[in-house]
């Protein structure tokens, strides 16, 4: 199981540019030896780069400040100062970077190898050789390097998974995840056991693997921020398909299904275009299947006892491989 952290705030600071140099070389018949002060080096930039082997923002709980190197000052003999080293911050696929002060979206980092500059380094200052003219052959001025930039970023991880398990608290999502994959999430007999997503890997007979996510429990009013609210809904945006997991022992299971669908629709109706399955869980606690609803199909399982799990896994793999 991968322990999940999906939000982090970090401060980044790019490097300042080096100052240009005021310098003169010695050469016969050249006034004061002639200007030869070089430019200062560029300050290092701060970049965010996708690292496909990462799956959480957990590291940013402990390391929250990042600085790039400063550019070196220019030198005589028209020697440029060295550029400052860039600071490259590795983030998992699915990371959204926002300016913490303005809320402006800076980047949406999804693909492996994708990167973006979030704080550009300061430009190096010009040396006095750049100020020489026909009327001023011995300039004694040079340009100072530009300062670096400091900003605070909010990083949000929108989960990238093949299958997202959606359901009310205590619907049995964690137990089902443990049956479909090798994940071992904590399971308890009370609501809101899962407060952050758990991930597991489901393998097929074709030696392909698919990521299954047990998403935090949804409640009515989530689109308005109730319960885990938008923190939950944010994670389902990028899952390839959804499994609506319903407690078959509830008072009205199909009504519960309708509430789940409605909450997602109110948040972003385009999510409903994803492939989906309706699965009634806890069939070991009921005497008969939930009433049939015209036009709606479902699978029936007992995650606790393992009943129906093989059939569910086969159907998930069929859908995923069909839309690969």
Beta strands, then each sheet from edge to edge (+ up, - down):
strand 1: 7-13
strand 2: 46-50
strand 3: 65-67
strand 4: 87-91
strand 5: 95-99
strand 6: 105-109
strand 7: 115-119
strand 8: 150-157
strand 9: 163-166
strand 10: 198-203
strand 11: 209-214
strand 12: 241-247
strand 13: 275-281
strand 14: 299-300
sheet 1: 3+ 1+ 8- 5+ 6-
sheet 2: 4+ 2+ 7-
sheet 3: 10+ 11- 9- 12- 13- 14-
end
